[in-house]
Amino acid sequence: MLKSILDTNNWPILFLIIGTVLITALVFSRIYWYFKKKDGCSENYASTLVILPLVLVVLISGGTLILNNTTSDGSQYERALTALLAGILVIRYRSKNMESLELTYIFFMVAYAFLMGLGYFYLGLIYFGVVILVVLGINFYLSKRKKNDEYIIKISVPEDMNFENVFDDVFKEYAKSYKLFKVKSADMGTTFVLSYSFIPKDNSLKSLLDEIRIRNGNMNLLLTKNLDTQMD
């Protein structure tokens, strides 16, 4: 388990590793998509979770096999590649507006790709399995907690109101998180109904409603607990 299977210089092993990484990366990306789709998950990020480990494992495992067939010292190649990838990741993702958990997923996939790329096949699979269980546990917990704390508010506004971002500053002040997930017309097209999901800050619900009533001219509001039924 702790011995690299690439020591055999067997090229079919390389394709086994690449195929395994591709399948497991697709599984991980699908898990991310499942839990984040209601929050507007990024398709680019989901694709990155597949492409990044695949590129890494090809570079590392392919380079290792090539160097094993020469007299070159592979450790220099691995150290240089590690330093290069670490620098790219820091520069690329520190400037992104990314949640800490999403950044953790990126580094997990990098570590997984390094284990597999260096030929520690069984150790890599065990590592992947353990992390998947942890990720599933965390996301189930967060989903349940969010469902218990989340509200749905439907705000009626006049048809001539430019409603884009009009309530953003209110939600930023009184809510921990929020999302506009639906807009529909009502009353023969004379009004729009904006549906937001949000988690209020402590003791802020009344103040939030008062501010929204001022913004929408005291038109209809409907506030409900999010029971995961988001009905029309």
PASEBA-1860 file (N, C-alpha, C; in nm, 3 decimals):
! residues 232
1> MLKSILDT> 0.082/-0.121/0.000/0.000/0.000/0.000/0.085/0.126/0.000 ~ 0.201/0.119/0.068/0.289/0.235/0.077/0.399/0.232/-0.028 ~ 0.390/0.138/-0.122/0.489/0.129/-0.228/0.428/0.177/-0.358 ~ 0.506/0.254/-0.433/0.456/0.308/-0.559/0.446/0.198/-0.663 ~ 0.332/0.187/-0.729/0.316/0.087/-0.833/0.382/0.131/-0.963 ~ 0.430/0.255/-0.969/0.502/0.303/-1.087/0.646/0.256/-1.090 ~ 0.692/0.191/-0.984/0.829/0.141/-0.982/0.852/0.033/-1.087 ~ 0.743/-0.026/-1.133/0.755/-0.134/-1.232/0.778/-0.082/-1.373
9> NNWPILFL> 0.770/0.049/-1.393/0.784/0.108/-1.527/0.685/0.049/-1.627 ~ 0.568/0.017/-1.578/0.465/-0.045/-1.661/0.370/0.063/-1.710 ~ 0.370/0.090/-1.841/0.287/0.197/-1.895/0.137/0.172/-1.881 ~ 0.087/0.048/-1.889/-0.056/0.028/-1.863/-0.100/0.075/-1.724 ~ -0.006/0.070/-1.629/-0.038/0.120/-1.495/-0.072/0.269/-1.500 ~ -0.001/0.341/-1.588/-0.027/0.485/-1.603/-0.172/0.510/-1.644 ~ -0.221/0.433/-1.739/-0.359/0.452/-1.786/-0.460/0.408/-1.680 ~ -0.424/0.308/-1.599/-0.510/0.269/-1.487/-0.524/0.384/-1.388
17> IIGTVLIT> -0.412/0.448/-1.356/-0.414/0.559/-1.261/-0.494/0.676/-1.317 ~ -0.469/0.711/-1.443/-0.540/0.824/-1.505/-0.690/0.797/-1.509 ~ -0.729/0.677/-1.549/-0.871/0.642/-1.554/-0.937/0.647/-1.418 ~ -0.866/0.598/-1.317/-0.921/0.600/-1.181/-0.939/0.742/-1.131 ~ -0.840/0.827/-1.157/-0.851/0.967/-1.115/-0.966/1.037/-1.187 ~ -0.982/1.009/-1.314/-1.092/1.070/-1.390/-1.228/1.031/-1.330 ~ -1.247/0.903/-1.302/-1.375/0.856/-1.248/-1.401/0.915/-1.110 ~ -1.301/0.909/-1.023/-1.320/0.960/-0.886/-1.338/1.112/-0.885
25> ALVFSRIY> -1.269/1.182/-0.975/-1.287/1.328/-0.983/-1.428/1.362/-1.029 ~ -1.482/1.286/-1.122/-1.620/1.307/-1.167/-1.718/1.283/-1.052 ~ -1.691/1.181/-0.972/-1.776/1.153/-0.855/-1.773/1.270/-0.758 ~ -1.653/1.320/-0.730/-1.639/1.431/-0.635/-1.708/1.557/-0.688 ~ -1.690/1.584/-0.818/-1.754/1.701/-0.878/-1.906/1.689/-0.873 ~ -1.957/1.569/-0.893/-2.102/1.547/-0.888/-2.155/1.568/-0.746 ~ -2.080/1.526/-0.647/-2.121/1.549/-0.508/-2.126/1.699/-0.479 ~ -2.023/1.771/-0.524/-2.023/1.916/-0.506/-2.145/1.977/-0.573
33> WYFKKKDG> -2.175/1.936/-0.695/-2.288/1.992/-0.771/-2.420/1.963/-0.699 ~ -2.433/1.845/-0.644/-2.558/1.806/-0.577/-2.588/1.897/-0.458 ~ -2.485/1.924/-0.378/-2.508/2.001/-0.257/-2.513/2.152/-0.282 ~ -2.453/2.198/-0.392/-2.443/2.342/-0.415/-2.535/2.394/-0.524 ~ -2.611/2.307/-0.590/-2.691/2.351/-0.705/-2.797/2.453/-0.665 ~ -2.852/2.443/-0.544/-2.954/2.538/-0.502/-2.894/2.674/-0.469 ~ -2.764/2.679/-0.446/-2.697/2.805/-0.414/-2.634/2.869/-0.537 ~ -2.661/2.813/-0.654/-2.603/2.869/-0.776/-2.458/2.832/-0.791
41> CSENYAST> -2.428/2.703/-0.790/-2.289/2.659/-0.798/-2.229/2.694/-0.934 ~ -2.098/2.709/-0.934/-2.026/2.749/-1.055/-1.995/2.627/-1.141 ~ -2.035/2.632/-1.268/-2.002/2.524/-1.360/-1.851/2.519/-1.384 ~ -1.788/2.635/-1.389/-1.643/2.639/-1.409/-1.570/2.572/-1.293 ~ -1.619/2.598/-1.171/-1.554/2.536/-1.054/-1.574/2.385/-1.056 ~ -1.695/2.339/-1.088/-1.722/2.196/-1.094/-1.633/2.129/-1.199 ~ -1.611/2.197/-1.311/-1.522/2.144/-1.415/-1.377/2.141/-1.367 ~ -1.338/2.242/-1.291/-1.202/2.248/-1.238/-1.173/2.129/-1.148
49> LVILPLVL> -1.272/2.086/-1.070/-1.254/1.972/-0.981/-1.225/1.843/-1.058 ~ -1.259/1.840/-1.186/-1.229/1.723/-1.269/-1.100/1.742/-1.347 ~ -1.086/1.858/-1.409/-0.972/1.881/-1.499/-0.840/1.894/-1.423 ~ -0.842/1.967/-1.310/-0.717/1.992/-1.237/-0.647/1.863/-1.193 ~ -0.714/1.771/-1.123/-0.644/1.648/-1.083/-0.602/1.563/-1.202 ~ -0.681/1.569/-1.311/-0.646/1.491/-1.429/-0.516/1.541/-1.491 ~ -0.504/1.673/-1.503/-0.381/1.731/-1.558/-0.262/1.700/-1.468 ~ -0.282/1.715/-1.338/-0.173/1.690/-1.244/-0.125/1.546/-1.249
57> VVLISGGT> -0.220/1.453/-1.252/-0.179/1.312/-1.248/-0.107/1.272/-1.376 ~ -0.146/1.331/-1.489/-0.076/1.303/-1.615/0.067/1.357/-1.609 ~ 0.082/1.480/-1.560/0.216/1.540/-1.550/0.306/1.462/-1.455 ~ 0.251/1.428/-1.339/0.334/1.365/-1.236/0.365/1.220/-1.271 ~ 0.262/1.141/-1.303/0.285/0.999/-1.330/0.361/0.979/-1.461 ~ 0.323/1.058/-1.564/0.395/1.047/-1.690/0.540/1.088/-1.676 ~ 0.565/1.199/-1.607/0.702/1.242/-1.585/0.782/1.143/-1.503 ~ 0.717/1.083/-1.403/0.786/0.985/-1.319/0.827/0.862/-1.399
65> LILNNTTS> 0.738/0.813/-1.484/0.771/0.696/-1.565/0.883/0.725/-1.664 ~ 0.877/0.843/-1.725/0.983/0.880/-1.819/1.118/0.888/-1.749 ~ 1.119/0.950/-1.632/1.244/0.964/-1.558/1.293/0.831/-1.504 ~ 1.201/0.740/-1.475/1.242/0.607/-1.429/1.314/0.529/-1.538 ~ 1.286/0.565/-1.664/1.351/0.497/-1.776/1.480/0.566/-1.819 ~ 1.519/0.670/-1.746/1.644/0.739/-1.773/1.729/0.736/-1.648 ~ 1.842/0.801/-1.656/1.930/0.808/-1.539/1.907/0.935/-1.459 ~ 1.806/1.014/-1.498/1.780/1.141/-1.432/1.724/1.118/-1.293
73> DGSQYERA> 1.743/1.215/-1.208/1.689/1.210/-1.072/1.546/1.265/-1.073 ~ 1.448/1.177/-1.053/1.308/1.219/-1.056/1.270/1.311/-0.943 ~ 1.344/1.308/-0.834/1.306/1.390/-0.719/1.313/1.539/-0.752 ~ 1.408/1.578/-0.837/1.418/1.719/-0.876/1.295/1.760/-0.958 ~ 1.253/1.674/-1.046/1.133/1.700/-1.127/1.011/1.717/-1.036 ~ 0.995/1.627/-0.939/0.879/1.632/-0.851/0.880/1.757/-0.764 ~ 0.997/1.795/-0.713/1.006/1.916/-0.630/0.973/2.040/-0.712 ~ 1.026/2.047/-0.835/0.999/2.163/-0.920/0.851/2.172/-0.955
81> LTALLAGI> 0.790/2.058/-0.986/0.648/2.058/-1.021/0.562/2.095/-0.901 ~ 0.600/2.046/-0.784/0.526/2.080/-0.662/0.530/2.230/-0.636 ~ 0.649/2.288/-0.645/0.663/2.432/-0.621/0.585/2.513/-0.724 ~ 0.590/2.469/-0.851/0.518/2.539/-0.957/0.367/2.537/-0.932 ~ 0.313/2.420/-0.902/0.169/2.408/-0.881/0.124/2.482/-0.757 ~ 0.204/2.478/-0.651/0.168/2.551/-0.530/0.160/2.701/-0.558 ~ 0.256/2.752/-0.634/0.254/2.894/-0.668/0.134/2.931/-0.752 ~ 0.102/2.847/-0.851/-0.014/2.874/-0.937/-0.143/2.875/-0.856
89> LVIRYRSK> -0.159/2.779/-0.766/-0.281/2.771/-0.686/-0.298/2.893/-0.596 ~ -0.189/2.933/-0.532/-0.197/3.049/-0.443/-0.235/3.174/-0.520 ~ -0.166/3.197/-0.634/-0.194/3.316/-0.714/-0.336/3.312/-0.771 ~ -0.378/3.196/-0.818/-0.507/3.183/-0.888/-0.625/3.201/-0.793 ~ -0.617/3.142/-0.676/-0.737/3.135/-0.593/-0.740/3.233/-0.477 ~ -0.631/3.297/-0.445/-0.636/3.399/-0.341/-0.713/3.521/-0.388 ~ -0.713/3.546/-0.519/-0.783/3.662/-0.574/-0.930/3.633/-0.605 ~ -0.973/3.509/-0.587/-1.110/3.472/-0.618/-1.198/3.489/-0.495
97> NMESLELT> -1.325/3.528/-0.521/-1.423/3.535/-0.413/-1.477/3.395/-0.388 ~ -1.400/3.315/-0.318/-1.430/3.174/-0.302/-1.446/3.140/-0.155 ~ -1.545/3.056/-0.125/-1.564/3.011/0.011/-1.445/2.925/0.053 ~ -1.416/2.929/0.184/-1.301/2.854/0.235/-1.318/2.705/0.210 ~ -1.442/2.655/0.217/-1.466/2.513/0.193/-1.435/2.476/0.048 ~ -1.469/2.563/-0.046/-1.440/2.536/-0.186/-1.290/2.538/-0.212 ~ -1.219/2.628/-0.146/-1.074/2.631/-0.159/-1.012/2.503/-0.102 ~ -1.071/2.453/0.007/-1.024/2.328/0.066/-1.043/2.212/-0.031
105> YIFFMVAY> -1.153/2.211/-0.104/-1.176/2.106/-0.202/-1.067/2.105/-0.309 ~ -1.026/2.224/-0.352/-0.921/2.232/-0.453/-0.792/2.169/-0.402 ~ -0.752/2.204/-0.280/-0.628/2.149/-0.225/-0.640/2.000/-0.198 ~ -0.758/1.954/-0.163/-0.779/1.810/-0.147/-0.755/1.737/-0.278 ~ -0.810/1.790/-0.388/-0.793/1.724/-0.517/-0.648/1.728/-0.564 ~ -0.578/1.837/-0.530/-0.435/1.844/-0.564/-0.357/1.737/-0.488 ~ -0.383/1.724/-0.358/-0.314/1.623/-0.277/-0.345/1.483/-0.328 ~ -0.470/1.461/-0.363/-0.511/1.330/-0.416/-0.439/1.299/-0.547
113> AFLMGLGY> -0.430/1.400/-0.635/-0.362/1.381/-0.763/-0.214/1.351/-0.743 ~ -0.151/1.415/-0.644/-0.010/1.389/-0.618/0.011/1.246/-0.570 ~ -0.075/1.199/-0.479/-0.062/1.061/-0.431/-0.077/0.962/-0.546 ~ -0.179/0.982/-0.627/-0.202/0.890/-0.739/-0.093/0.903/-0.845 ~ -0.051/1.026/-0.872/0.051/1.048/-0.973/0.185/0.988/-0.937 ~ 0.215/0.983/-0.809/0.341/0.923/-0.765/0.331/0.771/-0.753 ~ 0.212/0.718/-0.781/0.197/0.573/-0.783/0.145/0.511/-0.656 ~ 0.110/0.593/-0.556/0.057/0.537/-0.431/-0.093/0.515/-0.448
121> FYLGLIYF> -0.123/0.414/-0.528/-0.259/0.392/-0.578/-0.357/0.360/-0.464 ~ -0.324/0.261/-0.385/-0.417/0.218/-0.279/-0.426/0.323/-0.169 ~ -0.314/0.384/-0.135/-0.316/0.491/-0.035/-0.401/0.607/-0.084 ~ -0.389/0.639/-0.213/-0.469/0.747/-0.270/-0.618/0.718/-0.265 ~ -0.656/0.593/-0.294/-0.797/0.556/-0.289/-0.851/0.560/-0.146 ~ -0.771/0.516/-0.050/-0.813/0.524/0.090/-0.831/0.669/0.132 ~ -0.734/0.752/0.094/-0.742/0.896/0.124/-0.868/0.957/0.062 ~ -0.894/0.922/-0.063/-1.013/0.975/-0.131/-1.141/0.930/-0.060
129> GVVILVVL> -1.147/0.802/-0.023/-1.266/0.750/0.043/-1.293/0.817/0.176 ~ -1.187/0.837/0.256/-1.203/0.901/0.387/-1.252/1.045/0.370 ~ -1.190/1.118/0.277/-1.229/1.258/0.257/-1.373/1.267/0.204 ~ -1.412/1.176/0.116/-1.549/1.176/0.066/-1.648/1.160/0.180 ~ -1.620/1.069/0.273/-1.708/1.049/0.388/-1.717/1.176/0.472 ~ -1.603/1.242/0.493/-1.602/1.366/0.570/-1.681/1.475/0.498 ~ -1.659/1.488/0.367/-1.730/1.590/0.288/-1.881/1.565/0.290 ~ -1.922/1.440/0.275/-2.065/1.408/0.280/-2.124/1.443/0.416
137> GINFYLSK> -2.051/1.407/0.523/-2.100/1.439/0.657/-2.114/1.588/0.680 ~ -2.014/1.665/0.638/-2.018/1.811/0.657/-2.133/1.871/0.577 ~ -2.149/1.829/0.453/-2.253/1.889/0.369/-2.393/1.851/0.413 ~ -2.412/1.728/0.459/-2.543/1.690/0.512/-2.576/1.773/0.636 ~ -2.475/1.793/0.720/-2.497/1.874/0.841/-2.530/2.019/0.805 ~ -2.452/2.077/0.713/-2.476/2.216/0.674/-2.610/2.232/0.604 ~ -2.649/2.134/0.522/-2.777/2.142/0.452/-2.893/2.138/0.551 ~ -2.883/2.050/0.649/-2.989/2.040/0.750/-2.997/2.167/0.833
145> RKKNDEYI> -2.881/2.219/0.871/-2.880/2.341/0.951/-2.935/2.459/0.871 ~ -2.896/2.468/0.745/-2.944/2.578/0.661/-3.094/2.569/0.641 ~ -3.144/2.448/0.622/-3.288/2.430/0.603/-3.365/2.474/0.726 ~ -3.310/2.449/0.845/-3.379/2.487/0.968/-3.378/2.638/0.990 ~ -3.276/2.707/0.940/-3.260/2.851/0.966/-3.308/2.939/0.851 ~ -3.339/2.881/0.738/-3.363/2.960/0.618/-3.511/3.000/0.604 ~ -3.530/3.120/0.552/-3.664/3.172/0.524/-3.677/3.198/0.375 ~ -3.801/3.200/0.329/-3.835/3.241/0.193/-3.922/3.366/0.203
153> IKISVPED> -3.885/3.471/0.132/-3.967/3.592/0.129/-4.000/3.625/-0.016 ~ -4.128/3.652/-0.041/-4.175/3.690/-0.174/-4.218/3.836/-0.170 ~ -4.151/3.917/-0.249/-4.168/4.063/-0.245/-4.234/4.109/-0.374 ~ -4.347/4.176/-0.362/-4.414/4.234/-0.479/-4.360/4.375/-0.504 ~ -4.328/4.403/-0.630/-4.278/4.536/-0.667/-4.351/4.581/-0.793 ~ -4.361/4.714/-0.815/-4.428/4.764/-0.937/-4.352/4.722/-1.062 ~ -4.424/4.709/-1.172/-4.363/4.665/-1.297/-4.258/4.763/-1.349 ~ -4.270/4.892/-1.312/-4.176/4.992/-1.362/-4.054/5.008/-1.272
161> MNFENVFD> -4.043/4.928/-1.167/-3.927/4.937/-1.077/-3.811/4.856/-1.134 ~ -3.694/4.915/-1.133/-3.573/4.842/-1.168/-3.529/4.764/-1.045 ~ -3.573/4.639/-1.036/-3.557/4.563/-0.911/-3.421/4.496/-0.896 ~ -3.338/4.502/-1.000/-3.206/4.439/-0.989/-3.123/4.507/-0.881 ~ -3.082/4.431/-0.783/-2.995/4.477/-0.673/-3.061/4.580/-0.582 ~ -3.192/4.605/-0.597/-3.254/4.710/-0.517/-3.262/4.673/-0.370 ~ -3.266/4.543/-0.340/-3.275/4.500/-0.201/-3.143/4.444/-0.147 ~ -3.038/4.448/-0.228/-2.912/4.385/-0.187/-2.855/4.443/-0.059
169> DVFKEYAK> -2.855/4.577/-0.047/-2.797/4.638/0.072/-2.878/4.604/0.197 ~ -3.010/4.585/0.182/-3.094/4.547/0.296/-3.058/4.407/0.344 ~ -3.047/4.314/0.251/-3.012/4.177/0.288/-2.870/4.168/0.344 ~ -2.779/4.246/0.287/-2.641/4.244/0.338/-2.634/4.292/0.481 ~ -2.723/4.385/0.517/-2.722/4.440/0.653/-2.790/4.347/0.753 ~ -2.897/4.281/0.712/-2.979/4.207/0.808/-2.976/4.055/0.788 ~ -2.905/4.005/0.688/-2.904/3.861/0.663/-2.761/3.808/0.657 ~ -2.744/3.685/0.701/-2.613/3.620/0.693/-2.582/3.580/0.549
177> SYKLFKVK> -2.685/3.537/0.479/-2.671/3.501/0.337/-2.808/3.516/0.271 ~ -2.807/3.534/0.141/-2.933/3.549/0.069/-2.913/3.515/-0.078 ~ -3.025/3.488/-0.145/-3.019/3.457/-0.288/-3.155/3.484/-0.352 ~ -3.154/3.556/-0.463/-3.273/3.574/-0.545/-3.283/3.454/-0.638 ~ -3.385/3.369/-0.618/-3.391/3.246/-0.696/-3.506/3.242/-0.796 ~ -3.599/3.340/-0.789/-3.708/3.338/-0.886/-3.769/3.476/-0.899 ~ -3.807/3.512/-1.024/-3.881/3.635/-1.053/-3.997/3.597/-1.144 ~ -4.118/3.640/-1.109/-4.232/3.614/-1.196/-4.326/3.734/-1.196
185> SADMGTTF> -4.403/3.746/-1.302/-4.501/3.855/-1.311/-4.632/3.811/-1.247 ~ -4.711/3.910/-1.202/-4.840/3.882/-1.138/-4.936/3.997/-1.168 ~ -5.063/3.976/-1.134/-5.167/4.078/-1.152/-5.169/4.132/-1.294 ~ -5.177/4.039/-1.389/-5.185/4.076/-1.532/-5.063/4.155/-1.577 ~ -4.948/4.126/-1.518/-4.824/4.191/-1.559/-4.799/4.327/-1.498 ~ -4.883/4.367/-1.402/-4.864/4.499/-1.340/-4.763/4.497/-1.226 ~ -4.727/4.379/-1.178/-4.629/4.367/-1.070/-4.535/4.250/-1.099 ~ -4.420/4.255/-1.033/-4.328/4.142/-1.031/-4.321/4.089/-0.888
193> VLSYSFIP> -4.305/3.957/-0.875/-4.287/3.895/-0.744/-4.146/3.837/-0.740 ~ -4.064/3.890/-0.648/-3.926/3.845/-0.632/-3.920/3.747/-0.516 ~ -3.866/3.630/-0.540/-3.854/3.528/-0.435/-3.709/3.516/-0.391 ~ -3.685/3.543/-0.263/-3.552/3.535/-0.204/-3.549/3.425/-0.099 ~ -3.439/3.353/-0.093/-3.410/3.268/0.023/-3.302/3.338/0.103 ~ -3.313/3.336/0.235/-3.214/3.406/0.318/-3.212/3.348/0.459 ~ -3.100/3.370/0.526/-3.084/3.334/0.666/-3.064/3.464/0.743 ~ -3.159/3.502/0.829/-3.149/3.631/0.898/-3.045/3.629/1.008
201> KDNSLKSL> -2.988/3.746/1.034/-2.904/3.762/1.151/-2.991/3.761/1.276 ~ -2.929/3.746/1.391/-3.004/3.738/1.516/-3.086/3.864/1.539 ~ -3.214/3.845/1.572/-3.305/3.955/1.609/-3.313/4.064/1.502 ~ -3.306/4.025/1.376/-3.306/4.125/1.268/-3.425/4.111/1.173 ~ -3.510/4.012/1.196/-3.617/3.983/1.101/-3.714/4.100/1.086 ~ -3.757/4.158/1.197/-3.852/4.270/1.193/-3.791/4.390/1.120 ~ -3.667/4.422/1.149/-3.602/4.535/1.084/-3.588/4.512/0.934 ~ -3.558/4.389/0.896/-3.545/4.358/0.753/-3.678/4.378/0.682
209> LDEIRIRN> -3.786/4.330/0.742/-3.918/4.346/0.681/-3.958/4.493/0.668 ~ -3.927/4.572/0.771/-3.959/4.715/0.766/-3.885/4.785/0.652 ~ -3.758/4.751/0.636/-3.679/4.813/0.529/-3.732/4.773/0.391 ~ -3.770/4.648/0.376/-3.822/4.603/0.247/-3.954/4.671/0.215 ~ -4.039/4.689/0.315/-4.168/4.756/0.293/-4.148/4.900/0.245 ~ -4.045/4.965/0.298/-4.015/5.101/0.252/-3.972/5.099/0.105 ~ -3.889/5.001/0.069/-3.836/4.995/-0.068/-3.945/4.960/-0.170 ~ -4.038/4.871/-0.133/-4.137/4.827/-0.233/-4.269/4.902/-0.222
217> GNMNLLLT> -4.269/5.014/-0.148/-4.389/5.097/-0.139/-4.502/5.032/-0.062 ~ -4.466/4.949/0.036/-4.565/4.884/0.122/-4.658/4.790/0.044 ~ -4.605/4.733/-0.065/-4.682/4.632/-0.138/-4.671/4.498/-0.067 ~ -4.734/4.397/-0.122/-4.745/4.267/-0.054/-4.609/4.203/-0.027 ~ -4.599/4.140/0.090/-4.486/4.056/0.128/-4.540/3.924/0.178 ~ -4.468/3.816/0.151/-4.503/3.686/0.206/-4.377/3.622/0.260 ~ -4.374/3.599/0.391/-4.257/3.541/0.456/-4.293/3.402/0.509 ~ -4.213/3.302/0.473/-4.237/3.166/0.521/-4.105/3.101/0.557
225> KNLDTQMD> -4.112/2.998/0.640/-3.996/2.915/0.666/-3.968/2.830/0.544 ~ -3.841/2.808/0.515/-3.806/2.725/0.401/-3.821/2.578/0.439 ~ -3.927/2.515/0.388/-3.949/2.373/0.411/-3.910/2.292/0.288 ~ -3.825/2.353/0.206/-3.775/2.290/0.084/-3.888/2.261/-0.014 ~ -3.989/2.349/-0.008/-4.103/2.330/-0.098/-4.122/2.450/-0.189 ~ -4.059/2.557/-0.175/-4.057/2.676/-0.259/-4.170/2.678/-0.362 ~ -4.295/2.681/-0.315/-4.411/2.674/-0.403/-4.439/2.810/-0.465 ~ -4.514/2.813/-0.576/-4.555/2.938/-0.639/-4.656/3.010/-0.551
END
